């Protein structure tokens, strides 16, 4: 019985240590997967009406429309790469909705 309690406590502490970042979710979170290489980032999506503008605007974090991004740690939420990705996503959704 004592071994079972010890094992349970060890598993619980290990699980909390591994998943500690899952409890802290804000509009912009970033977890480094490998130092200086890639990160897991969540940031607000770009407003659809501004995807074709020179100055794209990100949505309010309170909307809950977040981009779950895995890539370079210096990714700009309103940068050219994100504009292109979100345009493609919008086109895909439009095509699926029209079938």
C-alpha positions as CSV (number, residue, x, y, z in Angstrom):
1,X,0.0,0.0,0.0
2,X,2.9,2.4,0.8
3,X,4.5,1.6,-2.5
4,X,1.2,2.4,-4.3
5,X,0.9,5.8,-2.6
6,X,4.5,6.6,-3.4
7,X,4.1,5.6,-7.0
8,X,0.9,7.6,-7.3
9,X,2.5,10.7,-5.8
10,X,5.5,10.4,-8.2
11,X,3.3,10.1,-11.2
12,X,1.1,13.0,-10.1
13,X,4.2,15.3,-9.6
14,X,5.7,14.2,-13.0
15,X,2.4,14.9,-14.8
16,X,2.2,18.3,-13.2
17,X,5.7,19.1,-14.1
18,X,5.3,18.0,-17.7
19,X,1.9,19.8,-18.3
20,X,2.5,22.9,-16.1
21,X,2.3,25.2,-19.2
22,X,-1.1,23.8,-20.2
23,X,-2.7,25.6,-17.2
24,X,-1.4,29.0,-18.2
25,X,-3.1,30.0,-21.4
26,X,-3.4,33.5,-22.5
27,X,-3.8,35.3,-25.8
28,X,-0.1,35.1,-26.5
29,X,1.8,32.1,-25.1
30,X,5.2,30.8,-26.2
31,X,7.0,27.6,-25.3
32,X,10.5,27.0,-26.6
33,X,10.7,23.5,-28.0
34,X,14.4,23.8,-28.7
35,X,16.6,26.7,-27.6
36,X,16.8,29.2,-30.4
37,X,15.1,27.1,-33.0
38,X,11.3,26.5,-32.9
39,X,8.6,27.6,-30.5
40,X,5.0,26.7,-29.9
41,X,3.1,30.1,-29.9
42,X,-0.6,31.0,-29.7
43,X,-1.6,34.5,-30.9
44,X,-4.8,36.2,-32.1
45,X,-5.8,35.7,-35.8
46,X,-5.8,38.5,-38.3
47,X,-9.2,40.2,-38.9
48,X,-10.5,38.8,-42.3
49,X,-11.3,42.2,-43.6
50,X,-7.7,43.3,-43.2
51,X,-6.0,40.3,-44.9
52,X,-5.8,42.2,-48.2
53,X,-4.5,45.5,-46.6
54,X,-1.0,46.7,-46.3
55,X,-1.5,47.0,-42.5
56,X,-3.2,43.8,-41.3
57,X,-4.9,44.0,-37.9
58,X,-5.0,41.2,-35.4
59,X,-8.3,40.4,-33.6
60,X,-8.9,41.2,-30.0
61,X,-7.6,38.4,-27.8
62,X,-11.0,38.1,-26.1
63,X,-12.6,36.7,-29.3
64,X,-10.8,33.4,-28.7
65,X,-9.8,33.1,-32.4
66,X,-6.2,32.0,-31.9
67,X,-3.6,30.7,-34.2
68,X,-1.7,27.7,-32.8
69,X,1.7,28.1,-34.4
70,X,4.8,25.9,-34.4
71,X,7.8,27.5,-35.9
72,X,10.5,30.2,-35.5
73,X,10.3,32.0,-32.1
74,X,10.4,35.4,-33.8
75,X,7.2,34.9,-35.8
76,X,5.2,38.1,-36.3
77,X,1.4,37.6,-35.7
78,X,0.7,40.2,-38.4
79,X,3.6,39.4,-40.7
80,X,3.6,38.5,-44.3
81,X,3.9,34.7,-43.6
82,X,0.8,34.8,-41.3
83,X,-1.1,36.9,-43.8
84,X,-0.5,34.4,-46.5
85,X,-1.3,31.4,-44.3
86,X,-4.6,32.9,-43.1
87,X,-5.6,33.9,-46.6
88,X,-5.1,30.3,-47.8
89,X,-7.1,29.1,-44.8
90,X,-9.9,31.6,-45.6
91,X,-10.0,30.4,-49.3
92,X,-10.1,26.8,-48.1
93,X,-13.0,27.5,-45.8
94,X,-14.8,29.3,-48.5
95,X,-14.4,26.4,-51.0
96,X,-15.6,23.8,-48.4
97,X,-18.6,26.0,-47.6
98,X,-19.7,26.4,-51.2
99,X,-19.7,22.6,-52.1
